[in-house]
Amino acid sequence: MGRPAKGVHVVYPVDVNRAPRKLLLCVPGLGEKSVERILKGRRGQALRLADVARLTRGLRWARPYIVTRDWNPLLHARPVAAPPPQLALFEPAEKL
């Protein structure tokens, strides 16, 4: 993960529709050109995940760290499955 710019405290996930340039540059997978495209693209309308995918190549790395109009990694995270039951090595003795 990239290091934040000097003087910028990063709290993930970052909203690509509201975050300033410095904060967007701290997101893994977003470089200078991608951030410029995002800043220009969000002027007309709020960006969706498909829009960010079109504007950048690093969506695979950026997805867990960004929020768009239709994507929030905190809401769309995969549910954690319950651990499987512990199997017994021996059959329990029958009660008399």
Buried (B, 14 or more C-beta within 10 A) or exposed (E): EEEBEEEEEBEBBBBBBEBEEBBBBBBBBBBEEBBEBBBEBBEEEBBBBEBBBEBBEBBEBBBBBBBBBEBBEEEEEEEEEEEEEEEEEEEEEEEE
